Every structure is written in C-alpha cells, then in structure tokens.
Amino acid sequence: MKKQGFKGLACVAVAGLFVTSCNQLKDLDYTVTPDPLEMHGDSVKVKVDMKFPEKGIRKKAYAEITPKIGEHALKTVTVVGEKATANGTVVPFRAGGKVVYEDFVPYKADMEHSELVVTGNVFRGNKEKGEIERTKIADATIVTPFWVNKDFRVIFAEDNFKRVTEESYNATINYLKNRFEVRSTELRKEDILEMERFLANAQENAKIEIKNIKITGFASIEGEEDLNNTLSQNRAKSALEATTRIAAKRNVKNEFAQKESSYTTTGKGEDFEGFRKALLASNMDKGEKDLILRILDMYSSPAQREKEIRNLGKTFTFLDENIFPKQRRSEISIIYDKIGYSDEELIALSKSDIGKLNIEEILFTATLTEDLNEKLRLYREAERLFPSDYRAANNVGTVLYMQNKLNEAKAQFEKANNIQDNAVSKNNLAAIAGVNDDRKKAKALLAEAGNAAQAN
C-alpha cells in the first residue's frame, strides 16, 4: 500500500510535511492489483484502489488524478468533494471513501522496466490549488509467456473478410435459328423470373448496389459468318430491350435497370469456345467428339470448319438438335456490389444466430473485441461450424496461450497443423517450444514457418 502526499501551490514544505491550512487533499492510500503489474496478451491491465481517509478531500475541492506507466499516461480520474461542482466520483468529507480505478492499455516495450506512478492536480472552484506529488505506487511490468522469450511470438491466422464483394446474377435468353426476337416463352423461364425478383429486391435493398448490366449475344457456328455477327449483335440488343421492360414492370420498378446507359452490349458472333465446351459435356460418342475437335483445331476458317462438320452427316444432325440451339442466346449478367454486415450486425448475429455467418465473418468478428473470453467463444464456434478450417483451431490455441494455458494451446496448434500443414501453427508451436526452453525444436519449427510472424 502506497501513500500519496500533496503540495499546495502557495505552500512551503518543511521536513516533508505540508502546511495543513492550504491542503485540499490529505494523504491517500493506493493499493495496486496485481503488484507488480503484469502483461496479458498484448496489454497491461491496471487496477488501483484509492482510499481517501476521513476528511480526505475538502467539500468544495476536486482532484484530477492521472496514473502513468513510465511516461505513458493512462486515463485521468476525477474525484470530487461533496459540494464541488465538477463531474466525477464523489467522496464524502467526513466519512472518506474508496475509488476503484481500472484501465487496460496496449503494452509498449519500455513498460517492462518502468514504474506505475500517479500525478495530478487539485482544484477549488475554477482555481488550481495544488499539485499531486509524482509518487511510485507499483513496480515494473512482468511479462507473461507471450513475451517470455522475445524470439517467439504467437500469431492469429488471419481472416479474408471483405465487407463489399463484387458478385453477379446471370440469366439466359435463347432464340430460334436465324432469329433475334425474344419469345414470350423465354420470359417465363425460371432464371428470368428470378431475375425479376432480384431486380425488385435490389431496388429496395441498401446492401445491393448494381454497377453494370452486361449483355452478350451469340450465334451458333453454322451459317454465314457475317450474318451470324450481325445476328449476335441484334440478339444482345433485343435482350437489353427485354430486360429494361422487365425492370419497368409495376412489381419490379428498378430504376437503374430501366436506363439504357446502365448496359453494355456486345455481339460475340459464332461461339466456337462455347461449342467446344458443350460438345465435351454432351453424350456424343467419344470417337465422334474427337473427330470434331480435330476439325476445330485443323481449320482456322469458320466457313471451312462448318463445311467439314456438315460433311459428317448424322453427327451434324446430332449437333443441330442438341448443341446448336443452346448457342443461339444472349447472356445477361447483372454486376453488383454486395455490402456485407456492419460491425454491429456481425457482433449481434454472433451472439444470436452465429450459424448465419461464414468462416470469414466469424474470424473477423473476433478481431472486433479485446475480451479474450469472447474471442475464445467466437473461435470455438468457428471451429465447431467449420472443422476443416485450420485457422479456427489455431486461433483457439492463440487465445489459450495468451491466457497462459500452454498445454491446451499446444494441443490446438497441433490440431490446426494436422488439419492443414501451415506456417502460422508451426510458428506458434515454436513459441511453445521456446517457452519450454527447447530452443533446438523451436529453431527448427521457425525455419519451417518462414516469415509467418513478420507477415502478421
């Protein structure tokens, strides 16, 4: 327990005593828990019980008391006499009382060899009446295993959370041979009806921001090349017109999709790449497939390719009935930004319905709190919901390490590295070996981990 003295600005000290007639604040007792201070994780927690004796603070006085670790000032606490006008914790004049001070501050390297001191000033009304002597009340910081061996540092496996992601909704309109008119039957297909619902939702949903609508027209590989180029362009235009009409429907009313300036249209002509993919995916005889593929590779001229394929007789008939119709199309791609949950929404969902969050969202949510127990809860939930992701198991171990539960932490790091051999968990296993004074093993693990610690 440490005692605090007081210097009045106008008073003269004599043999360590102070003129009591100008004292606004009598000696205080300070009890620091723990003493000396300890580092946990990457922070230092400071708890001080300030005991005011009877008549310890004058009724109209107040004191601003600031603890410091070395030269790092912590938050200031204001203690107020019962008749003072300042805001703060009130201490009765006759009875005295206790004020509990707590703060949680990031660790700095120079805190390891410093002292916890208190300083401050005393006021009466609007006038400063004295200075609180700078007094040591606790010893230097003791560093927990997180920093026991400075060659080693445990690290969290990082999330890949992105608040805003670019996504797309895709739909297709198919056409009859040599035609570009959009048939009513096409507008009743499920992907087009779903596009209507998407556009209606996007109009009202603040988390969906449409950026562009791309429409690409295609033609099948049979027919005259120039005609097919024009046909693909006209198909793209007709798909644009159909989409803007859908956007203008009463139950949709999407303003962005009603504007032609929101669209990019392209006619791709004959779709040889699409034809190749559809051919490979078809149930055509492998020998016939290989023959057609050789023709595609052998001839660069579209006209010559078509001629050779037409000469295949029944094989061409199969293509005309099963593959070419799907090439006669326009592809509609609505490009939009999807805005994810806010920090507040993530925190709320993590407590009420964490199953709605993906692994990246849970890992990111854990970074929003400094409470190690809450971090541990979130990482354990991530481990439960996504057992095949090593990051969750590793991060459980990292929290346990910061809580000085080294055996449990080691088991988690081993589990994480068994799920997926990774540099982060090996780095953390090296820290465990280092704390256990197995420097040879630690050195070998760090060599395998590479620069994992520097990258975090």
N, C-alpha and C positions, 0 to 999 in steps of 0.2 A: 504494500500500500504506500503510495507516494503522497506527500503533502505539497500544497501549492501556496506560494506567497503572493503578495500584491504590492506594487509600487504606485503610490499616488503621484500624479504628475507634479504636484506642488509640494510634495512631502520630502523629507530628508531621512535617509536610512541611518540608523545608529546601531552599531553592533548587531546587524542582522535583523533588527526589529523595525517596525514601521509606526509612524505617528498614527494612533488609532482614531484620532478625531477626524481624519480625512479618508479613512477607509470606507469604501462602499461594499467591499467584498472581503470576507475573512478567509482564513486558510481552508482549502478544500482537500479532501482525501480522494485519491484516484486509485481504482482497482482495475487492472487490465487483464482480460481473459482472452487467450492464454498469454502468459508472460514467461518467456519472450514470445513475440508474435511468430506465427507460423504461416508459411505459404502453402496453399492448397490449390492444385491445378496451376493456373497462371495468375492467381490473385492472392491478395492478403486481406484477411478479414480482421477488422479492428472492433473490439467491444470494450468500452470503458464505462465503469460505474462511477459517477461523480457524486460524492457525498458532501452535502452542504450542512455545516453544523448549525446549532441554534443561532439565530440572528446572523446567519452566514451571509446573506445578501440584503442590503437595505431595501426598504419597501419601494422606493421610487427609483432604484437603480436597475440596470440590466447589464449583462456581460455577454460579449461575443467571444466564444472560446473556439480556437482552431487547432486541432491536433495535426502534427506533421510527422511523417516518416522521413528522417533526414531533412531534406529541403522540399519534399513533396507534400504540399498542403492538402489535407483532406477537407471534407465539407465542414462548414462552420455551424456550431450550435449556439443558439441564443437562449440564455437563462434569464428570467425576468422576475424582479421583485413584485410583490403582490399588488402594489399601487402604480407600477410603471406602465407607460403607455405603449411600449414596444410589443411586437409579436414574438412569442417564443414559449418555452416551458416555464410555468410559474412555480416558484419555490416560496413557501410561506416564510415570513420573517422570524416568528418566534419558534416554530417547530423545526425549521430547516427541512431537508428532504433529499431525495436521490434522483438524479437524472441519468438515464441509461442512454449512452451514445453508441451507435453502430455505423460502420461504413465498410464497403467492400471495394477495394481498389486494385487496378492492374499492377502486377509485380514489375518492378524495374530492377536492373542488375545492381544498382548502387544501394538498394534497400537491404541487401544481405548483411552489410556491415554498417548499419545505421542504427539510430535510436528513435523511439517514439517520444515526442515531446509535445507539450501544449504551450500555446501562446495566446494572446488576445488582448482585448481592451474592455474597460468598464465605463459605462455612461450613466449620467443622471440627466433626465430630460434630453435635450439636444446637445449636451456638452460632454466631451470626453473627460473623464475624471481620473483615469489611471490606466496603467499597463499591467497586464498579467505577465509575471516573470516567465521567461522560457525555462521550462522545467522538464527534465527527462522523467518519463513515467514507465518506460518498458525498454527491454534490451533489443538487440538486433534480431532480424528475421531469421527463423530457422527454416531451411528449405526442405520440403518433402521429397520423396523419391523421384518426383517429376524432374527435379534438378539435382538429385544426389550426385550423379556422375554427369558432369557437363558435356561429356562426349555423346550422351544419349538423350533422345527426346522422343516421346510417344506422339503419334500424329493420328488425326482422324482421316479416314478415307473420304474424299470429297464427293459431294453430290453433283449432278449435272442438271440441276434445276434451271429452267428458263421460264420466266414469268410470261413472256409472249412467244408463241411459236407460230410459224407460218404453216398453214395447212390448206387443203383443197377439198372441195366437193366436186365429184365428177359424174357426168351423165352423158348418154349417147343417143343420138337420133340416127336411125337407119333410113335408107332411101331405096326406091326401086331402081332398076337398071336404067342408066342414062337419064335419070330424073333428079331434080333438086327440090321439088315441092315437099313440104313437111306434111305427112299424112296424120289425120286425127287419131288414128290408132297408136301412132308413136307417142303422142302426148298423153296417152292413158297408161303408158308403161310405168312400172313401179319406180324406176330411177328418176323419171321426170316428175312424177307425183311427189317423190321425196324431195326433189329439188324445190318444188313449190313450198313445201313445209320448211325447208331450210331457209329460203329467202324470206318467208314470213317471220320466222324466228329471228333471223339476222337483223331485221328492221327494228325489232324491239329489244334485242339483247345487247347490252352495253359491252359484253365481253367478246362480241364478234364484230370485227371491222373488215369489211370486204375491201380489197385493194385493187383487184382487177378481175375481169372475166375473159378468159381466153377461149376462143372457138377455132377449131382446126377442122377443115374439110378434107375428105379423102375420096379417092376413086379406086376401083378395083383395077387389077393390072391388065385386064383385057379391054380392047378398044383403042381408038386412035389417041396418041399421046396428047396432042394439043387440045383435043376435045375434053379429055379427062382433066387436064389442068384447069380449063375453064369451069368444068363441072364441079371440081372440088372447091373452087372459089365461090361459086353460086351456092353450094351446099353450106358453106360457112356463113354466108350472108342470110340464107333462109333460117338457119339455126339461131342466128342473132335476133332476127325478127320474131321468131317463136318465143325466145327467152324473154325479150322485152315485153311481149304480150302477156306472158305468164306473170312477170313482175308487176304488171299493171292491174292484174285481177283484184277484185274487191277484197278477197280474203288473203291477199299477199301484200300488195302495195309497197314493194321495196323500191325506194326512191333511187338508190344507186344503180340497181339493175334495169331501171327504165331509161337510163341515159345511154345513148349510143357511144358517147365519149368514154364510157367505162369499159368498153370492149376492145379487144384486139382480135382481129380475124385473119386467118391465114389459110390459103388453099395449098395443100401439100402435093396435089396431083396423084399419081399412081403410087400406091402404098406397097412397095416391094418388101420393106422390112417387116411390115405387119403381115404380109402374105407369108413370109418365111416362118415367122413365129406361129401363125395359125396352122400352117402345114405341119410343122413339127409336133404340134399339140393334137393333131387330128388322128383318127383311127385308120388312116390310109395305110396300105401295105408298105412296109419299110423299103422294099426294093423300088416301089414307085416313088416314094418320097425321095430316096437317094438320087433317082434319075432326074427329078425336077430340080433338086438342089444343084446337080451338076450343070443343068441348063442355065440356072441363075448365075452360077459362077463363071460359066464359059462365055456367055454373051453379055456385053455391056449395053447393047442397044435394046431398049424396051420393046421395040417393034419385033426384033429378031427373037427375043425371049418369048413373046406371046405366040409368035408363029411356031416355034419349036414345041411349046406346050400344047398348042391346039392340035398338033400332029399326033399327040398321044391318045387321041380317040376317047375311050371310056374314062381314062384318067382325067382328061379335061372336063368331061361331064360331071365327074365327082366334084371337081373344084368349083364348077359353075353352080352346083346345087348346095354345096356345104361350106365353101370358104369365101367365094367372091361376094355373096350377099352381105356378109359382115364387114367387108372392106368399104362398102358404099355407105359412108357415115360422116357425121360431124361429131366431134368430141367437145363437150362443154366442160370447162374446168374453172370453177369459181375459187380464186385465190384469196385467202383471208388470213388475218391475224387472229389467233385465239388467245384471249387475255386470261391468264390463269387466276387462281385465288389470290386475294390480298394476304398480307401477313396476318391480319386479324382473322380472316376467314380460315386460313390454314391452322392457326392456333385453336380456334373454336372447333373445327372439324376433327382435329387430332384428339380432342377430348370427348366429342360427342359421337362421331361416326368415322373413325380413322380408316375404315375399310374403303371409303370413297377416295382416299389419297393413294397415289402411286409411290413407288420407292423413292423417286427423286424428291417428291413433295415432302415426304416424311423426313428424309435426311436433311432437307433444307430447313424444315420447321424446327428441328433440333438445334440449329445454329441460332435461332431467334431467342433462346433463353440461356442465362448464365447459371441457372439452377441445375446442379449436377444430377440430382434425383429425377428431375423432369427430363433431362437429356437421356438418362438411363432408361426411363419409361418409354420414350419415343424410339430409341434404338432397339429396345427389346421387342416393341411392337413391329418395327420394320423387319426384325429377324424372324418373328412369327409369321408375318404375312408374306415375306419374300425370302424364304430359307435358302434359296440358291444364290443369293447375292452376298458375296463375302464382306461387302462394306458394312452391312448391318452388324454382323458378328464382330468384326474388327472394332467398330465404334463402341459397342458394348464394352469390349475389353479396355478401350482407351479411357472411358469413364471410370471403370473399376480401378484402373491403375491410378487415376487422379484421386480416387478415394482410398488409396493405399491398400487395396485388396489385390495384392500382387499375384497370388496363386490363381484366383479366379480370372484375373486379367490374362495371365499366361494361357490358361485353357481356352479363352476366347480367341486370342491371337492364333493359336494352333488350329482351332476350328476354322477360322477365317482362311488361313493359308491352305487348309485341306480342301475347302470349297473351291478355291482358285489360288494357284501359286501367284503371289503378288508381292511387290516391293514394300508396300506400306506395312503389312503384317510382319514381314521379316525385319523391318526396321524396329517395330515395336517389340518383337521377340529379342532383338539385340539389346533394347533398353532393359528388359527383364534380366538378361544375362549380365548386363553391366551392373545393375543394382545388386545382383547376387555375386559380384566380384569375379565372374567368369569372363575375363576380358578376351581370352582367346576365342571363345564361342561368339562373343559379341562382335569382335572384329570380323569374323567370317560371315556372320549374318549381315553386317553392314555392307560388306563387299558385295553380297548378293542383292542387297536392297538398292545399291547405287546411290543416287541423289534424291531418294524419296523424301527425306526430311527437308532438304533445301527447296524442293518443289512445292511444299505445303506452307 
